[in-house]
């Protein structure tokens, strides 16, 4: 899980610089990739067009379900809401999920999660999809800005067999290429 660093235009040098700083911090603080392997972490070029205004639709009383995972531990989630947006001239939507376990902790009570896969999954990006974290406060009324430049790989992309990572539900499979955020991790032997 990564910490959300809100973007403000007052940050050093504008949007591109703020995302490059965000990525450097993400790599530096990564909990799974260590030492020289951090140099193997790759990202698509920062693209401000991948920061998209969305219409947010809140889902009330959404049922809890066990989200599929790469390992034996499957946690309960519910659809907190759905975002609707246009990308590459294509209408798209993604569900935003809330973890039943995390909402009971003070630190992550406001945490939300967008797992997704796209046309780059298994090619340029990790086959198991990528994630975007956000907080409830990042949603303003019926508006949310998704920033695919902040899409990151689950821990399973780096080490197999140790972590049980949520698998993006089929309704969060985008038919377009999201050439933003973290690329697949390829460790040389």
C-alpha positions in Angstrom: 0.0 0.0 0.0 1.3 3.4 -0.8 0.7 6.8 0.7 -1.3 9.2 -1.3 0.5 12.5 -2.0 -2.0 15.1 -3.1 -1.0 17.1 -6.2 -1.0 20.8 -6.0 0.1 23.1 -8.8 2.3 24.9 -6.3 4.6 21.9 -6.0 8.0 22.1 -7.6 7.8 22.7 -11.3 4.3 21.6 -11.9 2.5 18.3 -12.6 5.3 16.3 -14.2 7.8 17.1 -11.5 5.3 16.3 -8.8 4.7 12.8 -10.3 8.4 12.2 -10.8 8.9 13.1 -7.1 6.0 10.8 -6.2 7.6 7.9 -8.1 11.1 8.5 -6.6 9.5 8.3 -3.1 7.5 5.2 -4.0 10.7 3.4 -5.2 12.8 4.6 -2.3 10.2 3.5 0.3 9.1 0.3 -1.4 8.7 -2.5 1.2 9.3 -5.5 -1.0 11.9 -4.5 -3.7 15.2 -3.9 -2.0 18.7 -2.7 -2.9 19.9 -2.8 -6.5 16.6 -4.4 -7.6 15.0 -0.9 -7.1 16.8 0.1 -10.3 14.8 -2.6 -12.2 11.5 -0.9 -11.4 10.1 0.8 -14.5 7.4 3.3 -15.2 5.6 4.7 -18.3 6.5 8.3 -19.1 4.5 10.7 -17.1 1.4 11.8 -19.1 -0.8 14.5 -17.8 -3.6 13.2 -20.1 -3.7 10.2 -17.8 -5.0 12.4 -14.9 -8.7 12.3 -15.7 -11.8 14.0 -14.3 -14.4 11.4 -13.5 -18.0 11.4 -12.5 -18.4 9.5 -9.2 -21.6 7.5 -8.4 -21.9 6.4 -4.8 -23.2 2.9 -4.1 -25.1 2.6 -0.9 -25.7 -0.7 1.0 -23.4 -2.6 -1.5 -23.0 -6.2 -0.3 -19.7 -7.5 1.0 -18.0 -10.1 -1.0 -14.7 -12.0 -1.0 -12.5 -10.6 -3.7 -10.4 -13.2 -5.6 -6.7 -13.2 -4.7 -3.5 -14.6 -6.0 -3.1 -16.7 -2.8 -5.3 -18.4 -0.2 -6.2 -15.2 1.8 -9.3 -13.5 0.3 -10.6 -10.4 2.1 -14.1 -8.9 2.2 -14.7 -5.8 0.0 -17.7 -3.9 -1.1 -18.2 -1.5 -4.0 -18.0 2.0 -2.5 -18.8 3.6 -5.8 -18.2 3.7 -9.5 -16.3 6.3 -11.5 -17.2 7.1 -15.1 -14.8 8.8 -17.5 -13.6 9.0 -21.1 -10.1 7.7 -22.0 -8.8 7.6 -25.6 -12.2 8.7 -26.8 -13.7 5.6 -25.1 -16.3 5.7 -22.3 -15.1 3.7 -19.3 -15.9 3.0 -15.7 -14.2 1.4 -12.7 -15.5 0.3 -9.4 -13.9 1.7 -6.2 -13.7 -0.8 -3.4 -13.7 -0.5 0.4 -12.0 -3.2 2.5 -14.1 -4.4 5.5 -10.9 -5.2 7.4 -9.2 -1.9 6.8 -12.2 0.3 7.6 -12.0 -1.0 11.1 -8.6 0.4 11.7 -8.0 4.1 12.5 -5.1 4.5 10.1 -7.0 3.1 7.0 -10.7 3.8 7.9 -10.9 6.2 5.0 -8.9 4.1 2.5 -10.4 3.1 -0.8 -8.9 1.0 -3.6 -9.2 0.7 -7.4 -7.8 -2.6 -8.7 -7.8 -2.7 -12.5 -6.4 -4.4 -15.6 -6.1 -3.0 -19.1 -4.8 -3.7 -22.5 -1.2 -3.4 -21.3 -1.7 -6.1 -18.6 0.6 -9.1 -19.3 2.5 -7.1 -21.9 4.0 -3.8 -20.7 2.4 -4.0 -17.3 2.0 -6.7 -14.7 -0.4 -9.5 -15.8 -2.2 -9.5 -12.5 -3.3 -5.9 -12.9 -2.4 -2.7 -11.0 -3.8 -0.7 -8.1 -4.6 2.9 -7.3 -5.2 4.0 -3.7 -7.3 6.9 -2.6 -9.2 8.2 0.4 -12.9 9.0 0.8 -11.9 12.7 1.1 -10.4 12.6 -2.4 -13.9 12.4 -3.7 -15.7 15.7 -3.9 -19.4 15.4 -4.3 -19.9 13.5 -7.5 -16.3 14.2 -8.7 -13.0 12.3 -8.5 -9.8 12.8 -10.4 -8.1 9.5 -11.2 -4.4 9.7 -11.9 -3.2 6.6 -13.7 0.4 7.9 -13.4 0.1 6.7 -9.8 -0.9 3.1 -10.7 1.3 0.6 -9.0 2.0 -3.1 -8.9 0.8 -5.4 -6.2 3.5 -7.1 -4.1 2.8 -10.3 -6.0 4.4 -8.7 -9.1 7.7 -8.7 -7.3 7.7 -11.9 -5.3 5.5 -14.9 -6.1 4.0 -17.3 -3.6 4.4 -15.1 -0.5 1.6 -12.5 -0.8 -2.1 -12.9 -1.4 -2.9 -10.0 -3.7 -6.4 -9.0 -4.7 -7.2 -9.8 -8.3 -9.1 -7.0 -10.2 -12.7 -8.1 -10.7 -13.7 -8.5 -14.3 -15.8 -5.4 -14.2 -12.6 -3.4 -13.6 -10.9 -4.8 -16.8 -10.5 -1.8 -19.2 -10.4 -2.6 -22.9 -8.0 0.3 -23.5 -4.3 0.6 -22.9 -3.4 2.6 -19.8 0.2 3.5 -20.7 0.8 5.2 -17.4 2.1 4.3 -14.0 4.2 1.3 -13.1 5.3 -1.2 -15.7 6.0 -4.9 -15.3 8.9 -5.8 -13.0 11.5 -8.0 -14.7 14.3 -9.2 -12.5 17.4 -10.4 -14.3 18.8 -13.7 -13.1 
